[in-house]
């Protein structure tokens, strides 16, 4: 039984490492090509910002959808393991599915444009207000989940969230401000828009990578506890 547990552990670690390596390599390649394109190439497909059909604007919804799937697996693992956090993981799966759909369709921009005209406020305020409320509500609701996680994973998930939110809210607000006062063709806007997309992609990649690590650890725990209880007692 000990040999079988070690085999499962080794296999899961190998799969996890390969998956993380593939995700990071793809994200790094898209980001590097995007910055290179911004400086020299000027090919729409490789654009890092403001081109809906570019690689960068497709990798982010894919990463968010992947995170949604991993959250769903975590919810299932929590249920199997007898944990009380399944509903939080399921809620995160739903949230990231919606974020993925929004990012793919650019739905928030379609909603905000008429809202800006109706309210007559600065675009930055129109964007920041609902975004801040949404982030605050999500933070309050999902905070208990972080308390139940090992400190290592709680910190990693919090860090990935800070990077992602820093890009999609804080840096995007800066980009909108520059766009209004300097124009979308200015160097300042182009740079801030690329920084925004970079942070969003890096944050989403970090989240997927940390989720894979968490699930690998969680799955091994479930295998030991559920499939090999006698061996667990012996090892303890």
C-alpha positions as CSV (number, residue, x, y, z in Angstrom):
1,X,0.0,0.0,0.0
2,X,2.8,2.4,0.8
3,X,4.2,1.7,-2.7
4,X,0.9,2.5,-4.3
5,X,0.5,5.7,-2.4
6,X,4.0,6.8,-3.5
7,X,3.1,5.9,-7.1
8,X,0.0,8.1,-7.0
9,X,1.9,10.9,-5.4
10,X,4.7,10.8,-8.0
11,X,2.3,10.7,-10.9
12,X,0.2,13.6,-9.6
13,X,3.3,15.7,-9.1
14,X,4.5,15.0,-12.6
15,X,1.1,15.9,-14.1
16,X,0.9,19.1,-12.0
17,X,4.4,20.2,-12.9
18,X,3.8,19.6,-16.7
19,X,0.5,21.5,-16.5
20,X,2.0,24.5,-14.7
21,X,5.0,24.6,-17.0
22,X,2.7,24.7,-20.1
23,X,0.5,27.5,-18.6
24,X,3.5,29.6,-17.6
25,X,5.3,29.1,-20.9
26,X,2.2,30.0,-22.9
27,X,1.5,33.1,-20.8
28,X,5.1,34.3,-20.9
29,X,5.2,33.9,-24.7
30,X,2.0,35.9,-25.2
31,X,3.2,38.7,-22.9
32,X,6.7,38.8,-24.5
33,X,5.3,38.9,-28.0
34,X,2.8,41.6,-26.9
35,X,5.5,43.9,-25.6
36,X,7.7,43.2,-28.6
37,X,4.8,43.9,-30.9
38,X,4.1,47.2,-29.1
39,X,7.6,48.3,-29.7
40,X,8.5,47.0,-33.1
41,X,6.1,44.7,-34.9
42,X,2.6,46.3,-34.8
43,X,0.8,43.1,-35.8
44,X,-2.9,43.1,-34.5
45,X,-2.9,39.4,-33.7
46,X,0.0,39.9,-31.3
47,X,-1.2,43.1,-29.6
48,X,-1.2,43.1,-25.9
49,X,-4.1,45.7,-25.5
50,X,-7.1,47.1,-27.2
51,X,-7.4,44.5,-30.0
52,X,-10.3,42.1,-29.4
53,X,-9.0,39.4,-31.7
54,X,-5.5,39.3,-30.3
55,X,-3.8,36.4,-28.6
56,X,-3.6,38.3,-25.3
57,X,-7.4,39.0,-25.3
58,X,-8.1,35.3,-25.8
59,X,-5.6,33.8,-23.3
60,X,-7.1,35.7,-20.4
61,X,-10.7,34.3,-20.7
62,X,-9.1,30.9,-21.3
63,X,-7.1,31.2,-18.1
64,X,-10.2,32.4,-16.2
65,X,-12.2,29.5,-17.5
66,X,-9.4,27.1,-16.5
67,X,-9.5,28.6,-13.0
68,X,-13.3,28.2,-12.9
69,X,-12.8,24.5,-13.8
70,X,-10.1,24.1,-11.1
71,X,-12.4,25.8,-8.5
72,X,-15.1,23.3,-9.4
73,X,-12.7,20.4,-8.9
74,X,-11.7,21.9,-5.6
75,X,-15.4,22.0,-4.6
76,X,-15.8,18.4,-5.4
77,X,-12.6,17.5,-3.5
78,X,-13.9,19.4,-0.5
79,X,-17.1,17.4,-0.6
80,X,-15.3,14.1,-0.9
81,X,-12.9,15.1,1.9
82,X,-15.8,16.0,4.2
83,X,-14.8,19.7,4.3
84,X,-17.2,22.6,4.8
85,X,-15.7,24.8,2.1
86,X,-17.3,23.2,-0.9
87,X,-19.8,26.1,-1.4
88,X,-17.1,28.7,-1.4
89,X,-15.1,26.8,-4.1
90,X,-18.4,26.4,-6.1
91,X,-19.1,30.1,-5.7
92,X,-15.6,30.9,-7.0
93,X,-16.2,28.6,-10.0
94,X,-19.4,30.5,-10.9
95,X,-17.7,33.9,-10.4
96,X,-14.7,33.0,-12.6
97,X,-17.0,31.6,-15.3
98,X,-18.8,34.9,-15.4
99,X,-15.5,36.8,-15.5
100,X,-14.3,34.6,-18.3
101,X,-17.5,35.3,-20.3
102,X,-17.2,39.0,-19.6
103,X,-13.6,39.1,-20.7
104,X,-14.3,37.2,-23.9
105,X,-17.3,39.4,-24.8
106,X,-16.1,42.7,-23.3
107,X,-19.5,42.9,-21.7
108,X,-18.5,45.4,-19.0
109,X,-17.4,48.0,-21.7
110,X,-20.8,47.6,-23.4
111,X,-22.5,48.4,-20.1
112,X,-20.2,51.2,-19.0
113,X,-20.3,53.2,-22.2
114,X,-24.0,54.2,-22.0
115,X,-23.7,54.5,-18.3
116,X,-20.9,57.1,-18.7
117,X,-23.1,59.2,-21.0
118,X,-26.1,59.0,-18.7
119,X,-24.2,59.8,-15.5
120,X,-21.9,62.4,-17.1
121,X,-19.1,61.5,-14.7
122,X,-15.4,60.8,-15.3
123,X,-14.9,57.4,-16.9
124,X,-12.5,56.5,-14.1
125,X,-15.2,57.1,-11.5
126,X,-17.8,55.2,-13.5
127,X,-15.5,52.2,-13.7
128,X,-14.0,52.3,-10.3
129,X,-17.2,52.6,-8.3
130,X,-18.9,49.3,-9.3
131,X,-15.6,47.5,-9.6
132,X,-14.6,48.5,-6.0
133,X,-17.9,47.4,-4.6
134,X,-17.8,44.1,-6.4
135,X,-14.2,43.3,-5.2
136,X,-15.1,44.3,-1.7
137,X,-18.2,42.1,-1.6
138,X,-16.3,39.2,-3.0
139,X,-13.5,39.7,-0.5
140,X,-15.9,39.7,2.4
141,X,-17.8,36.7,1.2
142,X,-14.8,34.5,0.4
143,X,-12.6,35.6,3.4
144,X,-13.7,32.6,5.5
145,X,-12.3,30.3,2.9
146,X,-8.8,31.7,3.2
147,X,-9.0,31.2,7.0
148,X,-9.6,27.5,6.5
149,X,-6.7,27.0,4.0
150,X,-3.1,26.3,4.9
151,X,-1.2,29.6,5.4
152,X,1.0,28.9,2.4
153,X,-2.0,28.6,0.0
154,X,-3.9,31.4,1.6
155,X,-1.0,33.8,1.0
156,X,-0.5,32.5,-2.6
157,X,-4.2,32.9,-3.5
158,X,-4.3,36.4,-1.9
159,X,-1.2,37.4,-3.9
160,X,-2.6,36.2,-7.2
161,X,-5.8,38.1,-6.5
162,X,-3.9,41.3,-5.7
163,X,-1.9,41.1,-8.9
164,X,-5.0,40.4,-11.0
165,X,-7.2,43.1,-9.3
166,X,-4.3,45.5,-9.5
167,X,-4.3,45.1,-13.2
168,X,-8.0,45.0,-14.0
169,X,-9.1,47.8,-11.7
170,X,-6.2,50.0,-10.5
171,X,-4.1,50.1,-13.6
172,X,-7.1,50.1,-15.9
173,X,-8.4,53.2,-14.0
174,X,-5.0,54.9,-14.6
175,X,-5.3,53.9,-18.3
176,X,-8.8,55.4,-18.6
177,X,-7.6,58.6,-17.0
178,X,-4.6,58.9,-19.4
179,X,-6.9,58.1,-22.3
180,X,-9.2,61.0,-21.5
181,X,-6.5,63.5,-20.9
182,X,-3.8,62.4,-23.4
183,X,-5.6,60.2,-25.9
184,X,-5.4,56.5,-26.7
185,X,-2.6,57.0,-29.1
186,X,-0.3,58.5,-26.4
187,X,2.7,56.6,-25.2
188,X,1.5,56.8,-21.6
189,X,-1.8,55.2,-22.5
190,X,-0.2,52.4,-24.6
191,X,2.2,51.6,-21.8
192,X,-0.3,51.6,-19.0
193,X,-2.7,49.5,-21.1
194,X,0.1,46.9,-21.7
195,X,1.0,46.9,-18.0
196,X,-2.7,46.3,-17.2
197,X,-3.0,43.3,-19.6
198,X,0.3,41.9,-18.3
199,X,-0.8,42.0,-14.7
200,X,-4.1,40.4,-15.5
201,X,-2.5,37.6,-17.4
202,X,0.2,37.0,-14.7
203,X,-2.4,37.1,-11.9
204,X,-4.6,34.6,-13.7
205,X,-1.6,32.4,-14.4
206,X,-0.5,32.5,-10.8
207,X,-4.0,31.6,-9.7
208,X,-4.2,28.6,-12.0
209,X,-0.7,27.4,-11.0
210,X,-1.5,27.8,-7.2
211,X,-4.8,26.0,-7.7
212,X,-3.0,23.1,-9.4
213,X,-0.6,22.9,-6.5
214,X,-3.4,23.0,-4.0
215,X,-5.4,20.3,-5.8
216,X,-2.4,18.1,-6.1
217,X,-1.9,18.3,-2.3
218,X,-5.6,18.0,-1.6
219,X,-6.0,15.0,-3.9
220,X,-3.1,13.1,-2.3
221,X,-4.7,13.7,1.1
222,X,-8.0,12.3,-0.1
223,X,-6.3,9.3,-1.6
224,X,-4.5,8.5,1.6
225,X,-7.5,9.2,3.9
226,X,-10.2,7.5,1.9
227,X,-8.5,4.7,0.0
228,X,-5.8,3.6,2.5
229,X,-7.0,4.3,6.0
230,X,-5.1,1.4,7.5
231,X,-1.9,2.6,5.9
232,X,-2.5,6.1,7.2
233,X,-2.8,4.8,10.7
234,X,0.4,2.9,10.3
235,X,2.2,6.0,8.9
236,X,0.9,8.1,11.7
